[in-house]
Amino acid sequence: MRLVYWCWCLALASVTLGSLAEELEAKVNVVDLRLKAEHLFHIASLSNNTRAIGSIGHEGTLHYITRLLREHQGFYDISSQTFNVTFNSIRDYQVSVDGQAVNASAFYYSPATGNVTARAVAVELGCEENDYIDIDIKGCLAVAQRGGCTFERKAQLAKSFDAAGLVIYNSVPGEGLKGTLTRGNDEVGGLVPTFGMSLEDGLKLVNSVSEVSFFMDSAFEKIETRNIIAETKTGDHDNIVLLGSHLDSVEAGPGINDNGSGSITLLHLAQTLAENNIQTENSIRLIWFSAEEVGLIGSSFYADSLTEKENLKIRLMLDYDMLALPNYAFEIYEGDDLVDPVGSQQIKNKYSEWYALHGLNYTFIPMDGRLDYVGFAQQSIPVGGIATGAEKLKLLEEMEMFGGVANESFDQCYHQTCDNLQNLNYNAWETNSKLIFNTLGSYAESLNGFPARHLVATKSLADLRYMYRGDELFI
């Protein structure tokens, strides 16, 4: 189910913009955005049309961003953060009953197994040890309904009770189920081969008297990559305004929109600040994250690595991804101080005020865990961001608000080879870049009225709040 909140702009908002915010907004240069997009596409073209982690194109992207930042070493402290990614490839799998294949999906980070024939045994939700008590599950295929805990928790419990495998079936009718058991920066172990099914197929399996045969051909590869970090030398380093954007693409395409658009805007901002010697009250930290497309790994690694002292210095994190979709809408992530780190709602309001001031409509979309803000929210850092859509279809109401074509995807080239130079809407990109420059200028100039930071235990709650880890379901 897609939740969208409509916000028509009927009148200009009453909002005061700081002088630095206005100054930076005026410096957005569409020609520079275009030239950088062309350069990224050239990098991808030398690497089988991809910039995915582990590829020549990804390494080329890292070098390109680092080279441009090093031209401004007098303005920024530049560093990198290296980490390992466990990359999983599901090469083949099957689930069958009485020799007939059953519709199923393989969960990422499932371990491999040869051909297994076993009884299917229902374990309710499979989230608690009580679900397994008094059940002879050893060597069997556990069958659990979706819900109650993460997919990882279900697979860990099945493993601890010596199940040979696990099926998780959906909790709503008519939809299959596919997801990920864990993130690629976690140690992969203590899991069982896991398959997803629709509610209907899962119940058939539970009620079947026949044994189930299954296998999983799954391979793992360690890849070393890195985040790139640039922080202004001046400004209050105990009050950091952090902006992030991921620099990798999926393996299937060059990722010029996803997320060339976000990482280029961040790079354009970095150069603009340095070339104009912009001095700010608060320090600015810009981060280009690796390995977002395989589970938000770079951003989560960075956030998890923060000491308590360093964590509290970060006043807020603004995440920018997919800013220029062809069939765009102006979307704001629905920060809510009741469930998100306090301050997230104020960030949301700042974005909406800017759109309203410029006579632009906008929508609010859920913070569901698909982007790099997740790791920071789990560490109680206020988060926010904007986007222009993804693979979903544009609704009629959205067409009336933003133009474009209803009942067509916001991005028909999402995660595909055609996410290239023709897959950019420069009007949307320029507008959102101006908003990003303005917002940065406002927060860098003053954080007066923005909530003070306090560490709270949010990680376990966020695991249940965020249904996705990147593009894959997690719960």
Sine and cosine of phi, psi and omega as CSV:
sin_phi,cos_phi,sin_psi,cos_psi,sin_omega,cos_omega
0.00,0.00,0.73,-0.68,-0.03,-1.00
-0.98,-0.21,0.85,-0.53,-0.01,-1.00
-0.98,-0.22,0.84,-0.54,0.03,-1.00
-0.70,-0.72,0.69,-0.72,0.04,-1.00
-0.94,-0.35,0.82,-0.57,-0.11,-0.99
-1.00,0.08,0.66,-0.75,0.07,-1.00
-0.67,-0.75,0.99,-0.11,0.07,-1.00
-0.98,0.18,0.66,-0.75,0.05,-1.00
-1.00,0.00,0.97,-0.26,-0.03,-1.00
-0.98,-0.17,-0.35,0.94,0.01,-1.00
-0.43,-0.90,0.35,-0.94,0.02,-1.00
-0.94,0.33,0.67,-0.74,0.03,-1.00
-0.96,0.27,0.43,-0.90,0.08,-1.00
-1.00,-0.06,0.98,-0.19,-0.07,-1.00
-0.56,-0.83,0.67,-0.74,0.02,-1.00
-0.98,-0.18,0.82,-0.58,0.00,-1.00
-0.98,-0.21,0.68,-0.74,0.03,-1.00
-0.93,0.36,0.39,-0.92,-0.04,-1.00
-0.89,0.45,-0.62,0.79,0.03,-1.00
-0.91,0.41,-0.64,0.77,0.03,-1.00
-0.85,0.52,-0.73,0.69,0.00,-1.00
-0.92,0.40,-0.64,0.77,-0.01,-1.00
-0.88,0.48,-0.72,0.70,-0.01,-1.00
-0.93,0.37,-0.67,0.74,0.00,-1.00
-0.82,0.58,-0.63,0.78,-0.04,-1.00
-0.95,0.32,-0.22,0.98,-0.08,-1.00
-1.00,-0.07,0.01,1.00,0.05,-1.00
-0.90,0.44,0.77,-0.63,-0.09,-1.00
-0.85,-0.52,0.95,-0.31,-0.06,-1.00
-0.90,0.43,-0.55,0.83,0.02,-1.00
-0.88,0.48,-0.65,0.76,0.02,-1.00
-0.91,0.42,-0.65,0.76,0.06,-1.00
-0.86,0.51,-0.70,0.71,-0.03,-1.00
-0.90,0.44,-0.70,0.72,-0.02,-1.00
-0.90,0.44,-0.64,0.77,0.02,-1.00
-0.93,0.37,-0.60,0.80,0.07,-1.00
-0.89,0.46,-0.66,0.75,0.03,-1.00
-0.89,0.45,-0.61,0.79,0.01,-1.00
-0.93,0.37,-0.67,0.74,0.04,-1.00
-0.89,0.47,-0.65,0.76,0.01,-1.00
-0.90,0.43,-0.61,0.79,0.06,-1.00
-0.89,0.46,-0.67,0.75,0.05,-1.00
-0.86,0.51,-0.71,0.70,0.00,-1.00
-0.91,0.42,-0.59,0.80,-0.04,-1.00
-0.91,0.42,-0.38,0.93,0.05,-1.00
-1.00,0.06,0.05,1.00,-0.13,-0.99
-0.68,-0.73,0.72,0.69,0.03,-1.00
0.84,0.54,0.56,0.83,0.12,-0.99
0.90,0.44,0.63,0.78,0.04,-1.00
-0.56,-0.83,0.39,-0.92,0.13,-0.99
-0.78,-0.62,0.49,0.87,-0.02,-1.00
-0.94,0.34,0.43,-0.90,0.01,-1.00
-0.83,0.56,0.62,-0.79,-0.03,-1.00
1.00,0.03,-0.16,0.99,-0.04,-1.00
-0.99,-0.11,0.31,-0.95,0.10,-0.99
-0.88,0.48,-0.59,0.81,0.01,-1.00
-0.90,0.43,-0.57,0.82,0.04,-1.00
-0.93,0.36,-0.70,0.71,0.03,-1.00
-0.89,0.45,-0.62,0.79,0.05,-1.00
-0.89,0.46,-0.61,0.79,0.04,-1.00
-0.91,0.42,-0.69,0.73,0.04,-1.00
-0.86,0.51,-0.71,0.71,-0.01,-1.00
-0.91,0.41,-0.64,0.77,-0.02,-1.00
-0.88,0.47,-0.76,0.65,0.00,-1.00
-0.90,0.44,-0.69,0.72,-0.01,-1.00
-0.89,0.45,-0.67,0.74,-0.01,-1.00
-0.88,0.48,-0.71,0.70,-0.01,-1.00
-0.92,0.39,-0.60,0.80,0.03,-1.00
-0.92,0.39,-0.60,0.80,-0.04,-1.00
-0.93,0.38,-0.26,0.96,0.12,-0.99
-0.93,0.36,-0.19,0.98,-0.05,-1.00
-0.80,-0.60,0.66,0.75,-0.03,-1.00
-0.91,0.41,-0.36,0.93,0.06,-1.00
-0.96,0.27,-0.29,0.96,-0.04,-1.00
-0.98,-0.21,-0.54,0.84,-0.07,-1.00
-0.87,-0.50,0.52,-0.85,0.34,-0.94
-1.00,0.00,0.87,-0.49,-0.13,-0.99
-0.92,-0.38,0.73,-0.68,0.01,-1.00
-0.54,-0.84,0.13,-0.99,0.10,-1.00
-0.71,-0.70,0.38,-0.93,-0.01,-1.00
-0.79,-0.61,0.93,-0.37,-0.07,-1.00
-1.00,0.00,0.62,-0.78,0.04,-1.00
-0.45,-0.90,0.28,-0.96,0.01,-1.00
-0.97,-0.23,0.60,-0.80,0.07,-1.00
-0.89,-0.45,0.76,-0.65,0.16,-0.99
-1.00,-0.03,0.96,-0.29,-0.06,-1.00
-1.00,-0.06,0.78,-0.63,-0.05,-1.00
-0.95,-0.33,0.69,-0.72,0.08,-1.00
-0.81,-0.59,0.88,-0.48,0.09,-1.00
-1.00,0.01,0.96,-0.30,-0.11,-0.99
-1.00,0.04,-0.51,0.86,0.02,-1.00
-0.23,-0.97,0.43,-0.90,0.04,-1.00
-0.21,-0.98,0.29,-0.96,0.09,-1.00
-0.28,-0.96,0.56,-0.83,0.18,-0.98
-0.82,-0.58,0.76,-0.65,-0.04,-1.00
-0.62,-0.79,0.48,-0.88,0.07,-1.00
-0.79,-0.62,0.81,-0.59,-0.03,-1.00
0.80,0.60,0.63,0.78,0.05,-1.00
0.98,0.18,-0.02,1.00,0.00,-1.00
-0.96,-0.26,0.81,-0.58,0.00,-1.00
-0.90,0.44,0.65,-0.76,0.04,-1.00
-0.97,-0.25,0.63,-0.78,0.06,-1.00
-0.88,0.47,0.88,-0.48,-0.03,-1.00
-0.47,-0.89,0.38,-0.93,0.10,-1.00
-0.85,-0.53,0.53,-0.85,0.05,-1.00
-1.00,-0.01,0.70,-0.71,0.07,-1.00
-0.99,0.14,0.71,-0.70,0.05,-1.00
-0.88,0.48,0.55,-0.84,-0.03,-1.00
0.95,0.32,0.34,0.94,0.19,-0.98
-0.97,0.26,0.65,-0.76,0.11,-0.99
-0.95,0.30,0.35,-0.94,0.02,-1.00
-0.98,0.22,0.43,-0.90,0.15,-0.99
-0.47,-0.88,0.52,-0.85,0.10,-0.99
-0.97,0.23,-0.23,-0.97,0.00,-1.00
-0.92,0.39,0.81,-0.59,-0.01,-1.00
-0.78,-0.62,0.69,-0.73,0.14,-0.99
-0.86,-0.51,0.81,-0.59,-0.14,-0.99
-0.45,-0.90,0.30,-0.95,0.12,-0.99
-0.96,0.28,0.58,-0.82,0.14,-0.99
-1.00,-0.01,0.80,-0.61,-0.07,-1.00
-0.79,-0.61,0.84,-0.54,0.01,-1.00
-0.95,0.30,0.68,-0.73,0.01,-1.00
-0.78,-0.62,0.55,0.84,-0.03,-1.00
0.83,0.56,-0.78,-0.62,0.04,-1.00
-0.99,0.16,-0.33,0.94,0.01,-1.00
0.92,0.39,0.50,0.86,-0.04,-1.00
-0.97,-0.24,-0.29,0.96,-0.07,-1.00
-0.78,-0.62,0.46,-0.89,0.04,-1.00
-0.86,0.51,-0.51,0.86,0.02,-1.00
-0.87,0.49,-0.43,0.90,0.03,-1.00
-0.92,0.39,-0.32,0.95,-0.06,-1.00
-0.96,-0.30,-0.19,0.98,-0.05,-1.00
-0.91,0.42,0.66,-0.75,0.01,-1.00
0.91,0.42,0.34,0.94,0.08,-1.00
-0.89,-0.45,0.76,-0.65,0.07,-1.00
-0.99,0.10,1.00,-0.04,-0.13,-0.99
-0.97,-0.25,-0.24,0.97,-0.09,-1.00
-0.84,0.54,0.81,-0.59,0.02,-1.00
0.97,0.23,0.06,1.00,-0.04,-1.00
-0.98,-0.18,0.14,-0.99,0.09,-1.00
-0.99,-0.14,0.95,-0.31,0.03,-1.00
-0.95,0.31,0.63,-0.78,0.00,-1.00
-0.81,-0.59,0.90,-0.43,-0.08,-1.00
-0.83,-0.56,0.53,-0.85,0.09,-1.00
-0.99,0.12,0.53,-0.85,0.07,-1.00
-0.90,0.43,0.59,-0.81,0.09,-1.00
0.86,-0.51,0.34,-0.94,0.11,-0.99
1.00,0.01,-0.46,0.89,-0.01,-1.00
-0.23,-0.97,0.05,-1.00,0.01,-1.00
-0.95,0.31,0.37,-0.93,0.09,-1.00
-0.87,0.49,-0.58,0.81,0.01,-1.00
-0.87,0.49,-0.70,0.71,0.01,-1.00
-0.86,0.51,-0.67,0.74,0.01,-1.00
-0.88,0.47,-0.70,0.71,-0.03,-1.00
-0.93,0.36,-0.58,0.82,0.03,-1.00
-0.91,0.41,-0.69,0.73,0.01,-1.00
-0.91,0.42,-0.67,0.74,0.03,-1.00
-0.86,0.51,-0.65,0.76,0.03,-1.00
-0.91,0.42,-0.67,0.74,-0.06,-1.00
-0.91,0.40,-0.40,0.92,0.05,-1.00
-0.98,-0.20,0.29,0.96,0.14,-0.99
0.91,0.41,0.49,0.87,0.14,-0.99
-0.94,0.35,0.51,-0.86,0.01,-1.00
-0.99,0.16,-0.39,0.92,-0.02,-1.00
-0.17,-0.99,0.03,-1.00,-0.06,-1.00
-0.59,-0.80,0.70,-0.72,0.21,-0.98
-0.92,-0.39,0.76,-0.64,0.13,-0.99
-0.92,-0.39,0.87,-0.50,0.00,-1.00
-0.96,-0.28,0.47,-0.88,-0.12,-0.99
-0.91,0.42,0.37,-0.93,0.00,-1.00
-0.99,-0.15,-0.07,1.00,0.04,-1.00
-0.85,-0.52,0.56,-0.83,-0.07,-1.00
-0.96,0.28,0.46,-0.89,0.18,-0.98
0.99,0.15,0.06,1.00,-0.03,-1.00
-0.78,-0.63,0.73,-0.68,0.13,-0.99
-0.94,0.33,-0.02,-1.00,-0.04,-1.00
-0.63,-0.78,0.78,-0.62,0.05,-1.00
-0.61,-0.79,0.61,-0.79,-0.02,-1.00
-0.24,-0.97,-0.31,-0.95,0.01,-1.00
-0.77,-0.64,0.59,-0.81,-0.02,-1.00
-0.99,0.13,-0.50,0.87,-0.09,-1.00
-0.36,-0.93,-0.05,-1.00,0.05,-1.00
-0.98,-0.21,0.45,-0.89,-0.08,-1.00
-0.95,0.30,-0.11,0.99,0.10,-1.00
-0.99,-0.13,-0.03,1.00,0.12,-0.99
-0.99,0.10,0.41,-0.91,0.13,-0.99
-0.94,0.34,0.86,-0.51,-0.06,-1.00
-1.00,0.07,0.91,-0.41,-0.01,-1.00
0.01,-1.00,0.23,-0.97,0.02,-1.00
0.93,0.36,0.46,0.89,-0.01,-1.00
-0.84,-0.55,0.19,-0.98,0.09,-1.00
-0.86,-0.51,0.37,-0.93,0.12,-0.99
-0.82,0.57,0.78,-0.63,-0.14,-0.99
-0.79,-0.62,0.70,-0.71,-0.03,-1.00
-0.84,-0.55,0.51,-0.86,0.07,-1.00
-0.94,-0.35,0.57,-0.82,0.00,-1.00
-0.62,-0.78,0.26,-0.97,0.14,-0.99
-0.95,0.32,0.26,-0.97,0.06,-1.00
-0.85,0.53,-0.69,0.72,-0.06,-1.00
-0.91,0.42,-0.72,0.69,-0.02,-1.00
-0.94,0.35,-0.56,0.83,0.04,-1.00
-0.91,0.42,-0.67,0.74,0.02,-1.00
-0.93,0.37,-0.58,0.82,0.08,-1.00
-0.88,0.48,-0.64,0.76,0.00,-1.00
-0.91,0.42,-0.68,0.73,0.01,-1.00
-0.87,0.49,-0.63,0.78,-0.08,-1.00
-1.00,-0.01,-0.03,1.00,-0.04,-1.00
-0.97,0.23,0.62,-0.78,0.08,-1.00
-1.00,-0.06,-0.16,0.99,-0.02,-1.00
-0.99,0.12,0.42,-0.91,0.10,-1.00
-0.98,0.21,0.37,-0.93,-0.06,-1.00
-0.93,-0.36,0.70,-0.72,0.08,-1.00
-0.95,-0.31,0.63,-0.78,0.02,-1.00
-0.41,-0.91,0.38,-0.93,0.15,-0.99
-0.50,-0.87,0.31,-0.95,0.00,-1.00
-0.59,-0.81,0.86,-0.51,0.10,-0.99
-0.97,-0.23,0.98,-0.21,-0.13,-0.99
-0.77,-0.64,0.75,-0.66,-0.03,-1.00
-0.85,-0.53,0.50,-0.86,-0.03,-1.00
-0.81,-0.59,0.61,-0.79,0.00,-1.00
-0.66,-0.75,0.73,-0.69,0.06,-1.00
-1.00,0.04,0.79,-0.61,0.02,-1.00
-0.82,-0.58,0.75,-0.66,0.07,-1.00
-1.00,-0.08,0.74,-0.67,0.05,-1.00
-0.56,-0.83,-0.17,-0.99,-0.09,-1.00
-0.38,-0.92,0.44,-0.90,0.20,-0.98
-1.00,-0.02,0.46,-0.89,0.07,-1.00
-0.92,-0.39,0.75,-0.66,-0.10,-0.99
-0.79,-0.61,0.75,-0.66,0.09,-1.00
-0.75,-0.66,0.81,-0.59,0.01,-1.00
-0.80,-0.59,0.71,-0.70,0.01,-1.00
-0.87,0.50,0.63,-0.77,0.01,-1.00
-0.94,0.33,-0.46,0.89,-0.02,-1.00
-0.98,-0.21,0.08,-1.00,-0.04,-1.00
1.00,-0.06,0.26,-0.97,-0.04,-1.00
-0.98,0.22,0.93,-0.36,-0.05,-1.00
-0.99,0.16,0.02,1.00,0.17,-0.99
-1.00,-0.09,-0.03,1.00,0.05,-1.00
-0.68,-0.73,1.00,0.05,-0.14,-0.99
-0.98,-0.19,0.75,-0.66,0.15,-0.99
-0.99,-0.14,0.91,-0.42,-0.12,-0.99
-0.95,-0.30,0.78,-0.63,0.10,-0.99
-0.88,-0.47,0.69,-0.73,-0.03,-1.00
-0.73,-0.69,0.42,-0.91,0.03,-1.00
-0.33,-0.95,0.64,-0.77,-0.03,-1.00
-1.00,0.03,0.56,-0.83,-0.12,-0.99
-0.95,-0.30,-0.06,1.00,-0.03,-1.00
-1.00,-0.09,0.37,-0.93,0.13,-0.99
-0.93,-0.36,0.09,-1.00,0.18,-0.98
-0.97,0.23,0.24,-0.97,-0.02,-1.00
-0.92,0.39,-0.43,0.90,-0.13,-0.99
-0.98,0.20,-0.21,0.98,-0.08,-1.00
-0.32,-0.95,0.08,-1.00,-0.08,-1.00
-0.98,0.20,-0.27,0.96,0.08,-1.00
0.88,0.47,0.71,0.70,-0.01,-1.00
-0.96,0.29,-0.54,0.84,0.14,-0.99
-1.00,0.04,-0.71,0.70,-0.05,-1.00
-0.94,-0.35,1.00,-0.06,0.01,1.00
-0.80,-0.60,0.72,0.70,0.12,-0.99
-0.82,0.57,-0.63,0.77,-0.05,-1.00
-0.88,0.48,-0.69,0.72,0.00,-1.00
-0.95,0.32,-0.71,0.70,-0.05,-1.00
-0.94,0.35,-0.52,0.85,0.06,-1.00
-0.94,0.35,-0.69,0.72,0.04,-1.00
-0.86,0.51,-0.65,0.76,0.03,-1.00
-0.90,0.43,-0.64,0.77,0.01,-1.00
-0.93,0.36,-0.66,0.75,0.07,-1.00
-0.87,0.49,-0.65,0.76,0.05,-1.00
-0.90,0.44,-0.70,0.72,-0.01,-1.00
-0.86,0.51,-0.71,0.71,0.00,-1.00
-0.92,0.39,-0.64,0.77,-0.01,-1.00
-0.88,0.47,-0.71,0.71,0.02,-1.00
-0.87,0.50,-0.71,0.70,-0.07,-1.00
-0.95,0.32,-0.71,0.71,-0.06,-1.00
-0.91,0.42,-0.45,0.89,0.02,-1.00
-0.98,-0.20,0.10,0.99,0.02,-1.00
0.74,0.67,0.77,0.63,-0.03,-1.00
-0.95,0.32,0.85,-0.53,0.03,-1.00
-0.97,-0.23,0.75,-0.66,-0.08,-1.00
-0.80,-0.60,0.41,-0.91,0.04,-1.00
-0.91,0.40,-0.66,0.75,-0.04,-1.00
-0.95,-0.32,0.53,-0.84,0.01,-1.00
-0.94,0.35,0.52,-0.85,0.01,-1.00
-0.91,-0.42,0.80,-0.60,0.06,-1.00
-0.88,-0.48,0.83,-0.56,0.01,-1.00
-0.92,-0.38,0.76,-0.65,-0.02,-1.00
-0.76,-0.65,0.75,-0.66,0.14,-0.99
-0.97,-0.25,0.92,-0.39,-0.11,-0.99
-1.00,0.01,0.65,-0.76,0.16,-0.99
-1.00,-0.08,0.33,-0.95,0.19,-0.98
0.89,0.45,0.52,0.85,0.12,-0.99
-0.93,0.36,-0.63,0.78,-0.14,-0.99
-0.95,0.31,-0.15,0.99,0.04,-1.00
-0.91,-0.43,0.44,0.90,0.11,-0.99
0.85,-0.53,0.45,0.89,0.04,-1.00
0.87,0.50,0.59,0.81,-0.21,-0.98
-0.96,0.29,-0.72,0.70,-0.04,-1.00
-0.89,0.46,-0.71,0.71,-0.01,-1.00
-0.93,0.38,-0.65,0.76,0.02,-1.00
-0.92,0.40,-0.64,0.77,0.04,-1.00
-0.88,0.48,-0.70,0.72,0.00,-1.00
-0.89,0.46,-0.77,0.64,-0.05,-1.00
-0.90,0.44,-0.64,0.77,-0.01,-1.00
-0.93,0.36,-0.39,0.92,-0.04,-1.00
-0.99,0.12,-0.19,0.98,-0.05,-1.00
-0.93,0.38,0.72,-0.69,0.19,-0.98
-0.95,0.31,0.27,-0.96,0.02,-1.00
-0.85,0.52,-0.64,0.76,-0.01,-1.00
-0.90,0.44,-0.72,0.69,-0.01,-1.00
-0.94,0.34,-0.58,0.82,0.05,-1.00
-0.84,0.54,-0.74,0.67,-0.10,-1.00
-0.94,0.35,-0.27,0.96,0.06,-1.00
-0.97,0.26,-0.39,0.92,-0.02,-1.00
-1.00,0.10,0.92,-0.39,-0.07,-1.00
-0.99,0.16,-0.51,0.86,0.01,-1.00
-0.26,-0.97,0.38,-0.92,0.03,-1.00
-0.80,-0.59,0.82,-0.57,0.01,-1.00
-0.93,-0.38,0.83,-0.56,-0.11,-0.99
-0.93,-0.37,0.73,-0.68,-0.08,-1.00
-0.78,-0.63,0.85,-0.53,-0.12,-0.99
-0.51,-0.86,0.73,-0.68,0.08,-1.00
0.82,0.57,0.96,0.28,-0.12,-0.99
-0.99,-0.12,-0.06,1.00,-0.22,-0.98
-0.63,-0.78,0.65,0.76,-0.05,-1.00
-0.91,0.41,0.59,-0.81,-0.07,-1.00
-0.85,0.52,-0.70,0.72,-0.06,-1.00
-0.96,-0.28,0.84,0.54,-0.32,-0.95
-0.97,0.26,0.31,-0.95,0.33,-0.94
-0.74,-0.67,0.44,-0.90,0.10,-1.00
-1.00,0.02,0.94,-0.34,-0.12,-0.99
-0.91,-0.42,0.65,-0.76,0.05,-1.00
-0.85,-0.53,0.74,-0.68,0.04,-1.00
-0.95,0.32,0.72,-0.70,-0.18,-0.98
-0.99,0.16,0.96,0.30,0.07,-1.00
-0.92,0.40,0.70,-0.71,-0.06,-1.00
-0.68,-0.73,0.89,-0.45,-0.07,-1.00
-0.90,0.43,-0.24,0.97,0.04,-1.00
-0.97,0.26,-0.46,0.89,-0.05,-1.00
-0.82,-0.58,-0.32,0.95,0.03,-1.00
-0.96,-0.29,0.25,-0.97,0.04,-1.00
-0.81,0.58,0.68,-0.74,-0.07,-1.00
-0.87,0.49,0.78,-0.63,-0.10,-0.99
0.89,-0.45,-0.40,0.92,-0.01,-1.00
-0.88,0.47,-0.59,0.81,0.00,-1.00
-0.93,0.37,-0.60,0.80,0.02,-1.00
-0.92,0.40,-0.60,0.80,0.07,-1.00
-0.89,0.46,-0.73,0.69,0.05,-1.00
-0.82,0.58,-0.70,0.71,-0.03,-1.00
-0.91,0.41,-0.58,0.82,0.01,-1.00
-0.90,0.44,-0.67,0.74,0.04,-1.00
-0.89,0.46,-0.73,0.69,-0.06,-1.00
-0.91,0.43,-0.58,0.82,0.03,-1.00
-0.90,0.43,-0.63,0.78,0.00,-1.00
-0.92,0.39,-0.72,0.69,0.03,-1.00
-0.85,0.52,-0.72,0.70,-0.02,-1.00
-0.89,0.46,-0.66,0.75,0.01,-1.00
-0.85,0.52,-0.54,0.84,-0.03,-1.00
-0.99,-0.10,0.20,0.98,0.07,-1.00
0.94,0.34,0.50,0.87,-0.07,-1.00
-0.93,-0.37,0.66,-0.75,0.11,-0.99
-0.97,0.25,0.35,-0.94,0.02,-1.00
-0.41,-0.91,0.28,-0.96,0.07,-1.00
-0.78,-0.63,0.41,-0.91,0.14,-0.99
-0.98,-0.21,0.69,-0.72,0.03,-1.00
-0.81,-0.58,0.46,-0.89,-0.08,-1.00
-0.92,0.39,0.51,-0.86,0.18,-0.98
-1.00,0.03,1.00,-0.05,-0.16,-0.99
-0.96,-0.28,0.05,1.00,0.10,-1.00
0.98,-0.19,0.20,0.98,-0.08,-1.00
-1.00,0.06,-0.18,0.98,-0.12,-0.99
-0.80,-0.60,0.04,-1.00,-0.20,-0.98
-0.95,0.31,-0.06,1.00,0.06,-1.00
-0.94,0.35,-0.32,0.95,-0.17,-0.99
-0.84,0.54,-0.78,0.63,-0.04,-1.00
-0.86,0.51,-0.57,0.82,0.00,-1.00
-0.96,0.27,-0.67,0.74,0.05,-1.00
-0.87,0.49,-0.60,0.80,0.03,-1.00
-0.91,0.41,-0.35,0.94,0.06,-1.00
-0.98,-0.19,0.33,0.95,0.10,-0.99
0.92,0.39,0.41,0.91,0.06,-1.00
-1.00,-0.02,0.79,-0.62,0.03,-1.00
-0.85,0.53,0.66,-0.75,-0.10,-1.00
-0.72,-0.69,0.37,-0.93,0.09,-1.00
-0.22,-0.98,0.14,-0.99,0.02,-1.00
0.04,-1.00,0.17,-0.99,0.05,-1.00
-0.77,-0.64,0.29,-0.96,0.03,-1.00
-0.41,-0.91,0.01,-1.00,0.03,-1.00
-0.79,-0.61,0.26,0.97,0.00,-1.00
0.86,-0.50,-0.18,-0.98,0.08,-1.00
-0.40,-0.92,-0.77,-0.64,-0.08,-1.00
-1.00,0.07,-0.15,0.99,-0.07,-1.00
-0.93,0.37,0.32,-0.95,0.03,-1.00
-0.99,0.17,0.62,-0.78,0.08,-1.00
-0.97,0.26,0.77,-0.64,0.00,-1.00
-0.98,0.17,0.33,-0.94,0.01,-1.00
-0.85,0.52,-0.67,0.74,0.01,-1.00
-0.87,0.49,-0.60,0.80,0.02,-1.00
-0.94,0.33,-0.58,0.82,0.08,-1.00
-0.89,0.46,-0.66,0.75,0.01,-1.00
-0.91,0.41,-0.48,0.88,-0.02,-1.00
-1.00,0.09,-0.60,0.80,-0.17,-0.98
-0.85,-0.53,-0.07,1.00,-0.12,-0.99
0.98,0.18,-0.30,-0.95,-0.02,-1.00
1.00,0.10,-0.43,-0.90,-0.13,-0.99
-0.83,-0.56,0.83,-0.55,0.05,-1.00
-0.97,0.26,0.47,-0.88,0.03,-1.00
0.90,0.43,0.31,0.95,0.19,-0.98
-0.86,-0.50,0.43,-0.90,-0.03,-1.00
-0.89,0.46,0.54,-0.84,0.18,-0.98
-0.83,0.56,-0.58,0.81,-0.04,-1.00
-0.60,-0.80,0.99,-0.16,-0.01,-1.00
-0.95,0.32,-0.15,0.99,0.01,-1.00
-0.94,-0.33,0.30,0.95,-0.01,-1.00
-0.85,0.53,0.85,-0.52,0.03,-1.00
0.85,0.52,0.60,0.80,0.01,-1.00
-0.75,-0.66,0.16,-0.99,0.00,-1.00
-0.86,0.50,-0.52,0.85,-0.08,-1.00
-0.99,0.15,0.13,0.99,0.14,-0.99
-0.98,0.22,0.96,0.28,-0.13,-0.99
-0.83,-0.55,-0.37,-0.93,-0.08,-1.00
-0.92,0.40,-0.37,0.93,0.04,-1.00
-0.99,0.11,-0.05,1.00,-0.08,-1.00
-0.98,-0.22,0.56,0.83,-0.04,-1.00
-0.80,-0.60,0.74,-0.67,0.15,-0.99
-0.98,-0.21,0.95,-0.30,-0.12,-0.99
-0.95,0.30,-0.42,0.91,0.08,-1.00
-0.91,0.42,-0.74,0.67,0.04,-1.00
-0.90,0.44,-0.65,0.76,-0.05,-1.00
-0.91,0.43,-0.71,0.70,0.01,-1.00
-0.89,0.46,-0.70,0.72,0.00,-1.00
-0.86,0.51,-0.75,0.66,-0.04,-1.00
-0.94,0.35,-0.55,0.84,0.06,-1.00
-0.90,0.43,-0.63,0.78,0.06,-1.00
-0.89,0.45,-0.66,0.75,0.05,-1.00
-0.88,0.47,-0.67,0.74,-0.01,-1.00
-0.90,0.43,-0.71,0.71,0.03,-1.00
-0.88,0.47,-0.69,0.72,-0.02,-1.00
-0.89,0.45,-0.73,0.68,-0.03,-1.00
-0.89,0.46,-0.67,0.74,0.04,-1.00
-0.88,0.48,-0.71,0.71,0.00,-1.00
-0.87,0.49,-0.64,0.76,-0.01,-1.00
-0.90,0.43,-0.77,0.64,-0.04,-1.00
-0.95,0.31,-0.56,0.83,0.00,-1.00
-0.94,0.35,-0.50,0.87,0.01,-1.00
-0.98,0.21,-0.61,0.79,-0.03,-1.00
-0.34,-0.94,0.69,-0.73,0.13,-0.99
-0.93,-0.36,0.33,0.95,0.04,-1.00
-0.86,0.51,0.77,-0.64,0.00,-1.00
1.00,0.04,-0.20,0.98,0.04,-1.00
-0.99,0.12,0.67,-0.74,-0.10,-0.99
-0.84,0.54,0.63,-0.78,0.10,-0.99
-0.92,0.40,0.43,-0.90,-0.02,-1.00
-1.00,0.10,0.65,-0.76,0.14,-0.99
-0.61,-0.79,0.72,-0.69,0.05,-1.00
-0.98,0.21,0.77,-0.64,0.11,-0.99
-0.74,-0.68,0.38,-0.93,-0.03,-1.00
-0.98,0.18,0.99,-0.14,-0.06,-1.00
-0.91,-0.41,-0.22,0.98,-0.17,-0.99
-0.88,0.48,-0.74,0.67,-0.04,-1.00
-0.92,0.40,-0.59,0.80,0.04,-1.00
-0.92,0.40,-0.66,0.75,-0.04,-1.00
-0.92,0.39,-0.51,0.86,0.05,-1.00
-0.84,0.54,-0.59,0.81,0.00,-1.00
-1.00,0.05,-0.46,0.89,-0.01,-1.00
-0.95,0.30,-0.66,0.75,-0.09,-1.00
-1.00,-0.07,0.95,-0.31,-0.09,-1.00
-0.96,0.27,-0.32,0.95,-0.05,-1.00
-0.91,-0.42,0.37,-0.93,0.31,-0.95
-0.82,-0.58,0.99,-0.13,-0.15,-0.99
0.94,0.34,-0.77,-0.64,-0.09,-1.00
-1.00,0.01,-0.07,1.00,-0.10,-1.00
-0.94,-0.35,0.64,-0.77,0.09,-1.00
-0.88,0.48,0.60,-0.80,-0.04,-1.00
-0.86,-0.51,-0.28,0.96,-0.06,-1.00
-0.54,-0.84,0.00,0.00,0.00,0.00
